[in-house]
Amino acid sequence: MFFETIYRWFAAFFGGDMADYLSGYICPSEESEGGYLANNQFIAYGFIALAIALAVMLIYYYVINHPRFNKWWSWLLMLLLVGVSNFVIAIAMLWNEWYTVGTAECLIAGENGGIDGNTCIGFGIAHAIVSILFFIIFSIGFKWWSTNCKRSPF
C-alpha cells in the first residue's frame, strides 16, 4: 500500500486504467469473475525505484566521494541518472508485458481512456519522479557521513 499510495499521487500521468492494472485488476472472463486478483505491481516498481536511488546515492557519496565531485552539477548528473534509468526500466517492463504477453485486453479500451503507449510513457515519467524523490530523501539523510561530498548539492 505504501508504494501504491505514492504512485497514485502521480496517476494524472498514466491514468486510472493503468493504475487499476498495476494494482492487480484482472478483467472478467470465462475463467474468472475478475477483480483485484493479481499481484500489486506497484510494490515491484517501488522497490526498483528505491534500490536504484539508494545504489546511486551510495556510489556518489561513498564510492566516488572525491572533492572534484563536490559540486551541485555532479549531484544533478546522479539525479538525472536515477531518473532516466528508472524511466527506461519502467517503459521496458510495461512494454514487454503489454506487447509480448498481452495481458488485460479489456483495459486497452477502458472507461478512463484505456492503456496504450502514451500511458506506458506516462507511468515511466511517474516512476522516474518517484525514484528522484527517493534519491533526494536519501541524499538529505545520508550525505553527512561522506568525507568529501557532504555539502553537495546544498
C-alpha positions as CSV (number, residue, x, y, z in Angstrom):
1,M,0.0,0.0,0.0
2,F,2.9,2.4,0.7
3,F,4.2,2.3,-2.9
4,E,0.8,2.3,-4.4
5,T,-0.1,5.5,-2.5
6,I,3.0,7.3,-3.7
7,Y,2.5,6.2,-7.3
8,R,-1.2,7.2,-7.2
9,W,-0.1,10.8,-6.4
10,F,1.1,10.8,-10.0
11,A,-1.8,9.0,-11.6
12,A,-2.5,12.0,-13.8
13,F,0.5,11.0,-15.8
14,F,-0.7,7.4,-16.5
15,G,-4.5,7.3,-15.9
16,G,-6.9,5.2,-13.9
17,D,-6.9,2.1,-16.1
18,M,-3.1,1.7,-15.8
19,A,-3.4,2.3,-12.0
20,D,-6.0,-0.4,-11.8
21,Y,-4.0,-2.8,-13.8
22,L,-0.8,-2.2,-11.7
23,S,-2.9,-2.6,-8.6
24,G,-3.7,-6.2,-9.7
25,Y,-7.0,-5.8,-11.5
26,I,-8.0,-8.7,-13.8
27,C,-10.7,-8.3,-16.3
28,P,-13.7,-10.6,-16.1
29,S,-13.6,-13.6,-18.4
30,E,-15.0,-17.1,-18.8
31,E,-12.5,-18.4,-16.3
32,S,-12.9,-15.8,-13.6
33,E,-15.2,-13.1,-12.5
34,G,-12.5,-10.5,-12.5
35,G,-11.5,-8.0,-9.8
36,Y,-8.3,-7.3,-7.9
37,L,-6.9,-10.8,-8.0
38,A,-3.3,-10.4,-9.4
39,N,-0.2,-9.2,-7.6
40,N,0.1,-5.5,-6.9
41,Q,2.9,-4.4,-9.3
42,F,3.4,-1.1,-7.6
43,I,5.4,-3.0,-5.0
44,A,7.9,-4.3,-7.5
45,Y,8.2,-0.9,-9.2
46,G,8.6,0.8,-5.8
47,F,11.4,-1.5,-4.7
48,I,13.2,-1.0,-8.1
49,A,13.0,2.8,-7.7
50,L,14.2,2.6,-4.1
51,A,17.1,0.2,-4.9
52,I,18.4,2.3,-7.8
53,A,18.1,5.5,-5.9
54,L,19.9,4.0,-2.9
55,A,22.6,2.5,-5.0
56,V,23.4,5.7,-6.9
57,M,23.4,7.7,-3.7
58,L,25.8,5.3,-2.1
59,I,28.1,5.3,-5.2
60,Y,28.1,9.1,-5.3
61,Y,28.6,9.9,-1.6
62,Y,30.8,6.9,-0.6
63,V,32.5,5.4,-3.6
64,I,33.2,8.4,-5.9
65,N,33.5,10.7,-2.8
66,H,36.1,13.0,-4.4
67,P,36.5,16.7,-3.8
68,R,36.2,17.4,-7.5
69,F,32.7,16.0,-7.5
70,N,31.5,18.1,-4.5
71,K,29.6,20.3,-6.8
72,W,25.9,20.8,-7.5
73,W,26.2,19.7,-11.1
74,S,27.8,16.3,-10.3
75,W,24.9,15.6,-7.9
76,L,22.5,16.7,-10.6
77,L,24.1,14.2,-13.0
78,M,23.5,11.5,-10.5
79,L,19.9,12.6,-10.1
80,L,19.4,12.5,-13.8
81,L,21.0,9.1,-14.0
82,V,18.5,7.8,-11.4
83,G,15.5,9.4,-13.3
84,V,16.5,8.3,-16.8
85,S,17.4,4.7,-15.7
86,N,14.1,4.3,-13.9
87,F,12.2,5.7,-16.8
88,V,13.8,3.3,-19.2
89,I,13.2,0.3,-16.8
90,A,9.5,1.2,-16.3
91,I,8.9,1.5,-20.1
92,A,10.8,-1.7,-20.9
93,M,8.9,-3.7,-18.2
94,L,5.5,-2.4,-19.2
95,W,6.0,-2.7,-23.0
96,N,7.4,-6.2,-22.5
97,E,4.3,-7.2,-20.6
98,W,1.8,-5.4,-22.8
99,Y,3.1,-6.1,-26.2
100,T,4.7,-9.6,-25.6
101,V,2.4,-11.2,-23.1
102,G,-0.8,-9.2,-24.0
103,T,-2.5,-9.2,-20.6
104,A,-5.7,-7.4,-19.6
105,E,-7.0,-6.7,-23.1
106,C,-10.2,-5.2,-21.7
107,L,-8.2,-2.3,-20.2
108,I,-6.7,-1.3,-23.6
109,A,-10.0,0.4,-24.4
110,G,-11.1,1.1,-20.8
111,E,-13.5,3.6,-19.3
112,N,-10.8,6.0,-18.3
113,G,-9.1,6.3,-21.7
114,G,-7.6,2.9,-21.7
115,I,-4.0,1.8,-21.8
116,D,-1.7,2.5,-24.7
117,G,1.9,3.6,-25.4
118,N,1.2,7.0,-24.0
119,T,0.1,5.7,-20.7
120,C,3.2,3.5,-20.6
121,I,5.3,6.6,-21.1
122,G,3.3,8.4,-18.5
123,F,3.9,5.7,-16.0
124,G,7.6,5.8,-16.9
125,I,7.6,9.5,-16.1
126,A,5.8,8.9,-12.8
127,H,8.3,6.1,-11.9
128,A,11.2,8.5,-12.7
129,I,9.7,11.2,-10.5
130,V,9.2,8.7,-7.6
131,S,12.8,7.5,-7.9
132,I,14.1,11.1,-8.0
133,L,12.2,11.8,-4.8
134,F,13.8,8.7,-3.1
135,F,17.2,9.9,-4.3
136,I,16.7,13.4,-2.8
137,I,15.5,11.9,0.5
138,F,18.5,9.5,0.6
139,S,20.8,12.3,-0.2
140,I,19.5,14.5,2.6
141,G,19.6,11.6,5.1
142,F,23.0,10.0,4.3
143,K,25.3,12.7,2.9
144,W,26.5,13.8,6.3
145,W,28.9,10.8,6.7
146,S,30.6,11.4,3.3
147,T,34.1,12.8,3.8
148,N,34.2,15.0,0.6
149,C,30.7,15.4,-0.7
150,K,28.7,16.2,2.4
151,R,27.9,19.7,1.2
152,S,26.7,18.6,-2.2
153,P,24.2,19.8,-3.5
154,F,23.2,22.1,-0.7
